[in-house]
Amino acid sequence: MFSKKVSIALRVLIVVASLIVCGVIGVFLGYNYVMSQNSRFKALEKTIESGELVINQDTPGSVMIVVHSGDTTGDIAESLKNAGLIKNTLTFSIMSKFNGFDGGYLAGTHFLTPDLTYDEMMYILCQEPEVVRITFPEGMTYNEVKAKLKASGLSFSEAKLDNCMNSPDLFVNYPFVSSIATNDNRDYILAGYLFPDTYDFDMNASEEEIISTFLRNMNNKLYDEFYERAEKLGMTMDEVITLASLIQMETTDTTDMLYISAVFHNRLNSEDPDMQFLGSCASINYLRERAGMEHVWAATEADLLWDNPYNTYMYRGLPPGPICNPSLDAIQAALYPEPNCSYMYFCAKGDGRTAFAVTREEHEANVAKYRENWTDNPVDTGEDAEHYDEG
């Protein structure tokens, strides 16, 4: 009886001892694996930061992997297998959890090569995705922005992007969008709101994500005081942006912007119906650009007869919408024109600055004085050019 109890106890002791030994060995092996893994990742990080390891679309044999927002580890593993980068999705999923990568994969475009280990793929997929950095100068039109996005390598549908530009309901979380009045004559509802700046875009960003990137930045630039000032002027923010777009295309000089803004405000608020025509060649050049024509310094007789609501010589007040994406300087000028200014006319001097006048006679004298400077510019002014920016 005693020997039987001893036998059982010994067996239990052996089992317990075996478990302890296995546990110790497991901890030891796990510790060594983690330490070696950390060493591998540190070495990988070092090679990436030093530029020794660069994997992008130009890397021979590289494969583009797009991680979509909301993708699970299983979804990513399936993409990797379909791309021929891994053979076993279950192994990848289990290793992701064991290595602590599960839930850490970043949405966007990544590039991998078949010679990478599972660990290395996991590590790279947790890094910032591949982006395209693009700088958009002030005063670009939507069509110019779209062309630059395409030329920079972004993959998107132009038709879908156009649709986003005419779908303000997709972006109602931005207050300035709700202030845009419905106007059938407007080319693109969100034209003017693609704030000029430098942006990082994912190569495979959706059309909605591209527009949201611009609008998010625009929203950050439109301070509360801007809305308050617009209301004080009796204008909507959309009218402010439309006015700013005209100012932007008339000059790049920040001082002249304030005076040009004053001229436009004076005309918009004039009791004389004839003075409510803004007469801006910037609006003419917008129409000419859309028609594939060159810009002009002065509107021709044919331009003046262009029956289009964007023609500020033919239609009173502001055009149906912005003609470009204005800078912050232009927006501020639209909101805060030069005070106590009685100018009603302006014209280009031909050197980047602007001449201003109170009366028509003074304006015509300025035109006569500076017109010769315009002809030295390669821009075609037209043989019958007789009309110039009047304000």
QUIPEKA-V116950 format. One record per backbone hydrogen bond with DSSP energy under -0.5 kcal/mol. NH is the residue of the N-H (numbers start at 1). CO is the residue of the C=O. E is the energy in kcal/mol with one decimal. If there is no record, write none. Layout:
{{NH;CO;E} {NH;CO;E}}
This chain:
{{5;1;-1.9} {6;2;-2.3} {7;3;-2.1} {8;4;-2.2} {9;5;-2.7} {10;6;-2.7} {11;7;-2.1} {12;8;-2.6} {13;9;-2.9} {14;10;-2.7} {15;11;-2.6} {16;12;-3.1} {17;13;-2.9} {18;14;-2.5} {19;15;-2.6} {20;16;-2.7} {21;17;-2.8} {22;18;-3.0} {23;19;-2.8} {24;20;-3.0} {25;21;-2.9} {26;22;-3.1} {27;23;-3.2} {28;24;-2.8} {29;25;-3.3} {30;26;-3.2} {31;27;-3.2} {32;28;-2.7} {33;29;-2.5} {34;30;-2.9} {35;31;-2.8} {36;32;-2.8} {37;33;-2.8} {38;34;-3.0} {39;35;-2.2} {40;36;-2.5} {41;37;-2.8} {42;38;-2.5} {43;39;-2.3} {44;40;-2.5} {45;41;-3.0} {46;42;-2.3} {47;43;-2.1} {48;44;-2.1} {49;45;-2.8} {50;46;-2.3} {51;47;-0.5} {51;48;-0.7} {52;47;-1.1} {53;47;-2.4} {54;52;-0.6} {56;54;-0.6} {59;56;-1.6} {62;59;-2.3} {63;112;-3.4} {65;110;-3.2} {67;65;-0.6} {67;108;-3.0} {68;66;-0.7} {71;68;-2.3} {76;72;-2.2} {77;73;-2.7} {78;74;-2.1} {79;75;-2.0} {80;76;-2.4} {81;77;-2.3} {82;78;-2.6} {83;79;-1.5} {84;81;-1.6} {85;80;-2.7} {86;80;-0.8} {89;87;-0.5} {92;88;-1.7} {93;89;-2.4} {94;90;-2.8} {95;91;-2.7} {96;92;-2.0} {97;93;-1.7} {98;94;-2.6} {99;95;-2.8} {100;96;-0.7} {100;97;-0.6} {101;96;-2.2} {102;96;-1.6} {104;101;-2.9} {106;125;-2.1} {108;67;-2.7} {109;130;-0.5} {110;65;-2.9} {112;63;-2.3} {116;113;-1.7} {121;117;-2.5} {122;118;-2.6} {123;119;-2.6} {124;120;-2.5} {125;121;-2.4} {126;122;-0.8} {126;123;-0.9} {127;124;-1.5} {130;109;-3.6} {132;201;-3.3} {133;131;-0.5} {134;132;-0.5} {134;199;-2.7} {136;134;-0.5} {136;197;-2.5} {137;135;-0.6} {139;325;-2.3} {140;137;-1.1} {145;141;-2.3} {146;142;-2.9} {147;143;-2.1} {148;144;-2.0} {149;145;-2.3} {150;146;-2.1} {151;147;-2.5} {152;148;-1.5} {153;150;-1.4} {154;149;-1.8} {155;203;-2.7} {156;154;-0.8} {158;156;-0.6} {161;157;-2.4} {162;158;-2.6} {163;159;-2.0} {164;160;-2.1} {165;161;-2.0} {166;162;-0.9} {167;164;-1.7} {170;167;-2.0} {171;168;-1.8} {172;169;-0.7} {174;171;-1.7} {175;173;-0.6} {177;174;-1.3} {178;174;-0.9} {179;175;-0.6} {179;176;-0.5} {180;177;-1.6} {181;179;-0.6} {186;183;-1.7} {190;165;-1.8} {191;188;-1.5} {193;190;-1.8} {195;193;-1.4} {199;134;-2.9} {201;132;-2.6} {201;199;-0.6} {203;130;-0.8} {205;202;-1.9} {210;206;-2.2} {211;207;-2.0} {212;208;-2.4} {213;209;-1.9} {214;210;-1.4} {215;211;-2.5} {216;212;-2.7} {217;213;-1.3} {218;214;-2.4} {219;215;-2.7} {220;216;-1.4} {221;217;-1.2} {222;218;-1.4} {223;221;-1.3} {226;223;-1.2} {227;223;-1.1} {228;224;-2.0} {229;225;-2.4} {230;226;-2.4} {231;227;-2.2} {232;228;-1.9} {233;229;-1.8} {234;230;-0.5} {234;231;-1.0} {235;230;-2.9} {240;236;-1.8} {241;237;-2.5} {242;238;-2.2} {243;239;-2.5} {244;240;-2.7} {245;241;-1.9} {246;242;-1.3} {247;243;-2.2} {248;244;-2.8} {249;245;-1.6} {250;246;-0.9} {250;247;-0.9} {251;247;-1.6} {254;252;-0.5} {257;253;-1.9} {258;254;-0.9} {258;255;-0.7} {259;255;-1.2} {260;256;-2.9} {261;257;-2.4} {262;258;-1.7} {263;259;-2.2} {264;260;-2.4} {265;261;-2.8} {266;262;-2.8} {267;263;-2.1} {268;264;-2.8} {269;265;-2.1} {270;267;-1.0} {273;271;-0.7} {275;272;-1.4} {276;272;-0.6} {276;273;-1.0} {277;274;-0.8} {278;276;-0.7} {279;312;-2.1} {281;279;-0.6} {283;280;-0.9} {284;280;-1.0} {285;281;-2.8} {286;282;-1.5} {287;283;-1.6} {288;284;-2.6} {289;285;-2.6} {290;286;-1.9} {291;287;-1.4} {292;289;-1.5} {293;288;-3.4} {299;387;-0.9} {304;300;-2.1} {305;301;-1.1} {306;303;-1.6} {307;305;-0.9} {308;306;-1.7} {311;308;-2.9} {312;310;-1.0} {314;311;-0.9} {315;311;-2.3} {317;276;-2.9} {322;191;-0.5} {325;140;-2.0} {326;324;-0.8} {331;327;-2.0} {332;328;-2.6} {333;329;-2.2} {334;330;-2.2} {335;331;-1.7} {336;332;-2.7} {338;258;-2.0} {341;338;-0.6} {344;357;-2.4} {345;357;-2.1} {347;355;-2.2} {349;353;-2.4} {350;353;-0.6} {355;347;-3.2} {357;345;-2.0} {363;359;-2.0} {364;360;-2.5} {365;361;-1.8} {366;362;-2.0} {367;363;-2.4} {368;364;-2.3} {369;365;-1.9} {370;366;-2.4} {371;367;-2.0} {373;370;-1.1} {374;370;-0.9} {374;371;-0.7} {375;371;-1.2} {376;372;-0.6} {377;374;-1.7} {385;382;-1.1} {386;299;-0.9} {387;299;-1.3} {390;279;-2.0} {391;279;-0.7}}
